Amino acid sequence: MKHLLNTLYILSEDIYLSLDGENVVANREKQAVARYPLHTLQNIITFSYSGASPALMGACAERQIGFAFCTPRGRFLARVCGEGGGNVLLRRSQYRAADDPSQCCQISRTMIFGKLFNARWSMERTRRDHGLRVDSDRLAAASQQIYGLLSQVKEVDSPEELRGLEGVGASAYFGVFNEMILGDKDAFSFHQRSRRPPLDAVNAMLSFSYSLLAHDCASALESAGLDSYVGFLHRDRPGRISLALDLMEELRPCMADRFVLTLINNRQVKASDFLYMESGAVLLTDNGRKAFLKSWQEKKKEMLTHPYLGEKLPWGMIPYVQALLLARYLRGDLDAYPPFLWK
C-alpha cells in the first residue's frame, strides 16, 4: 500500500524550484530559501508563475511524485507525468472500456451512485447533529428526492440519461447547501454554484478544494497505472484529466464539500480571508489559502474505516484505494467497481 507522505505547496509567486541532489530547493532571486528531501514528498503543487527546473520535473516523474502547476489564484494549469511503463495491459483495458458505451455507462453509474449517496448522507448527518439549528424539513425533502434517484441510477443504460439524473441530484443537493452552513451567514451564504469566477466565499472554497481533490485523484490514478486523461463519464478533451474528474465525483460531497462546511461551521475561516473584486469574483487571500491548505493536510491525516475494505485508513489514501479498486475491476479481478460510500 502506498504511504501517505507530505504535499509541498508553494504559495509565494516569486519562488523558483530546482533540484540539488535528492532535495527540492526553493529559490527567491537566485538565493536558496528552503529545501525539502524528495523522499518525504508525495506531491508538489506550485501556485507560482516562476516555474521549476527540468531536472526537478524529471526527478519527480521518475519517482512518481505528483507535480502540478496552478495560477496564484488556484486555477489548474498543467501536471508533470512520467512514463507509464509496466502498465500497458491495464491501460489497453482502460482504453477499450472507454470506447465501449456499455462499459462506460456501467462504471459511470457506480460513480454517480456514490456521489448521490454521499451527498444524501451529508445532509442526513447535518439533520442528525444539528436538527434544531437547521430547516430539517427542507433537508429531509432533498434527501428523499436524492434517495429516489439512487434506484433510477442503478437502472440507467445511457450516459445522457445518467447525466440528467446527476444534474437533478446536484440541483437538489446545492438547493439546500446553505442549510448546512451554521457559521456566519452574512459572510458565508450560498445561493447557487458559481465558478470561473466564484461569486461568493463559499464557492471560492469549493472551487479551490475541487482543484486540490482533482490533483490528488490524478496522482492516485497515475500511481495505479491508469491514464488520468481518459475517462468514462467525462469524455476526452485535450488537457483535461477526465478520469480524475470521474473519480472525484463520488468524493466531492464527503472530502471537499464537507471539508468546506467544517471550516465555516468551526469558524476556521473568516471574511477577511477573501478578496472581493470589482468584477464580482471572490478569491482567497494568501493568508486564507495558507490556512485552507494547512487544514486540508490535517484533514487528509484523519482516520476512517473504508466501507468496502473494512480497513482503517487516513482520508488522504481514499483516492489511491479507489484508483486501485478501479484498476482491479478493469483487469477483471472484480465483477464491478465498488464506489466509496461514506458513513
N, C-alpha and C positions, 0 to 999 in steps of 0.2 A: 504494500500500500504506500502511495506517495505520502511524504511527510508534509505537514503544513508549516511552511517556512515564512519568512518575512516578505512583505512587499515594500519596496523602496519607492516612495512618492517624491518627486522633485517638483516643488511648487514655485520656487523663485524663477522668474522669467529669464534671468541672465546667467543661468548655470549651464555649463557645457560638460558633458560626461565623457570620460575617457577611460582607457584600460591601463593599469600598471601591474604587471604580473597577474596575480589572482584577485585583484581588487578593482572595484569601480571607484573612480576618482571624480569628485565634483569640483569643477574649476570655475572660478569667477575672475575675469580679467587676467587669464592665464596663470592664476595662482590657485593651487590646490587648497580647498577649504574643508574638505571632508573625504573620507574613504571608507568603503564598505566591502568586506570579503564576499566574493561571488558565491562561495559555498553556503552562505547563510541566506541567500535570496531565492525566492520562487518567482517573483515578478518585479519588473521595473516599469513604473508609469511616470512619464515626464510631462509636465504642463509648461515646458519652456520651449520657445522657438529657437534657442541657441543650438540644440541638437546634441548629437553623440558621435563618437568616432566610429569608423567602420570596424576597427579592431574590436571595440567593445560589443558592437552589434553581432559580429561574427562569433565572439566568445559566448554570448548569451544564446545564440542559435544552436551552437554545438552542445551546450549544457542544458538545453530545453528550459531556459529561463525566459519567461514571457517578457516581451519588451514592447510597450505601446507608447505612441506619441499622441498627445492631446493638445488642444489650444489652451492658453492660460485660463479660459473660462470653462474648460471641461469637455469641449466637443471632440469626439474621437477623430483622429486623422489617419493613423496607419499602425500596423503591427509588423514586427520583425519575425519572420518564420524561417527556420532552417529546413534541411531536407527531411522528408517524411520517411526516410529509409526504413526498411524492415516491415512496413505495414501495407505493402502493395495489394495483398489479397483482401485485406479488410477494406481498403479504400475502393477497390473494384466492386466489392459487395455494396458499399455505400452508394457508389455511382449508379449501379444497376437498380438499387432500390429507389433512388431519386428520380430515375427515368420511368419508374413503374407507378402510374397513378394510384393503383390499388394499395401498394405498399406505402406510398406517401401518405395516403389518407389514413391507413391503419396506425402509423407512427404518430401522425399529427393528432389523431383522435385522442390518444393516450395523453399527449402533452397538454392539449386543451382541457381534457377532463381534469388533469392535475391542477391546471390554473384555476378553473372554476371551483373545484373542491377546496383549494387553499384560500381562495377569495371568500368563499362562504364560511369557512372555518374562522377566518379572521374576524368577520362580522359577528359570528356566534361567540367568539372569545370576548369581544367587547361587550356584548349583551350580558354575558355571564359575569364578567368582572366589574362592569360599571353600569349595570342595569338602571340604577336610579339617577344617573347623570346624563343619560342619552335618551333619544327618542326610540325606545325599544320596539315600538310597533313598526316604525319605518324600516329599521334594520331587519326585523322579522319578515316583513313583506319582501324585501330584496333578497334575503336569504332563501325564502321559499321559492321565489322566482328562479334563482340560480339552481336550487335543488331540482326543480322541474326540468332544467336544461340538461342535467347530468345524464339522465336516461336517454335523452334525444341524441346527445353527443356520441353515446355508445353505438348508436344505430346508423349514424351518418355514413354515406358511401361516396360523397363528392366533396372536394376541397372547398368549393364555393359555398355549399350549404354549411360546412363546418365553420368557415369564416363568418358566416351570417350569425350562427349561434354564439360564437365567441364574441361578436360585436354586441349582441343583445345582453350577454352576461356582463361584459365590460361596462355597458351603459347602466345596468342595474347597480353594479358594484360602485362605480365612481359617482353614481347619483346619490349615494348615502355616505360617501367617503368623509364628508365634512362632519357627519355624526360621530365618527370615531376620533375626531380631534377634540381633546379635552383641555388643551392648554389655552394660550392667549388667542382667542378667536379674532381679535382686532388685527393682530399681526399674521395669524395663520388660519385664514379662512379659505376654503376650497369650493369652487363653483363648478369647474369643469377642467378636464385635462387639456393643457396647452403646452406646446413645445415649439422650438425654433421661431421665436424665443419663448421661454416660460414667462407667464404674465403675473405670477404671484410667487410668494416664498415657498409654498408647498410644492408647486410644480417645479421650481428651481431645484429643490432637493430630490424630488422624484427623478427628474432627468439626470441629475448627477449620479444618483445611486444606480440607475439603469445603465449608465455608461460603465461604471465600475463592475457591475454584475456581468455585463456583456463581455468585458475583457476577461474576467475570471472564467466564464463559460468557454470562451475561445481557447484560452490556455489549457483548460481541462480537456477539451476535445482533441487538441493537437497532442497533448500528453498521452491520450488513449490511442493515438494513431489514426484519428479521423480527420477529415478535411473540414475545417470550420466554415469554409465558404460555400459548401454545397448542402443546402437544406432540404427539408421536406414540406414544411408549411410556408416558409419564406422562400420564394423562388430565387434562382440565380440572378445576381446583378453584380457587375464589376465593382470590386472593392467592398462588397457587403458581406459580413460574416453571418451568412444566412442560417447555418446550423446552430451557431451560438445564440442567435435570436430565437430559434426554435426552442432550444434547451432552456433558455431563461424564462420562457413563458410560464412554466409551472412554478418557477422560483420567485417570480416578481412579487406576488402577494405576501409571501412569508419571509423572504430575505430582503427585499427592497422596500416595499410599501410599509410593512410592519416596522422596519427599522426607522423609517422617517416618522411614523406615528410615535414611536418610542422617544425619539429625540424631542419632538414637540411636547408630548404629554409629560415627560420628565423635566421639561424646561432646560434642556441641554443646548438649545439654540434660542436666539432672541432676535428681535427686529434689527438690531444694529449689525447682525451678521450678514446683511443683504444690501446690495446696491440696487437702487430704484432708478432706472434710466429714463430719460425723456421720451424714448421710443415706446415705453411701456414695459420693456423687458426687466425682469428681476433676476439678479445674479448673486451668487455667494461672494462675499469679500474674501480676501486672502486669509484672514483670521477665521472666518466662517468655514472655509474649505479645510483648513488645518484641523479644526475641531471636529468637523464631519469625518475626515479621514481617520483621525485617531479613534473615534468611536466605531467606525466601520471595521478597523483592525481588531478592536476589542470584541466586537460582535462575532467576528469570524472565529474567535478562540472559544466562544461559549459552546458547551457540550449539549448534545441531544441524542436520542436513540433513533437510528434510522428505521423508518417504518417497514421497509422491505427486508433489510439485512438483520435487523434486531440488534445491531451493534452500536455502542456509544461512539460518537464522532464529533469533532468540532464542526460548527456551521460552515467554516471555510472549506471543508472537504466535500461538502454535499455536491457541488458541481462536478468534482472529479469522480465521485462514486456514480453519479448519474451518467456521466460520459462513459465510464467503464461498463455499466449495465447496457447502455445503448450499443456499445461495441460488441458485447456478448450476444445481444439479440441479432445484430447484423451478421455475426459469424455463424449463427444457427445454434448457439448454446442455450438460448432462452426461447420459449414459444412466443413471448410478447415482451415489449419494452415496459418495465414497471415504472410509472411516474412517481415522483416524490409527493406523497400525500401527508401533509403536515398535521400533527395532532399535539 
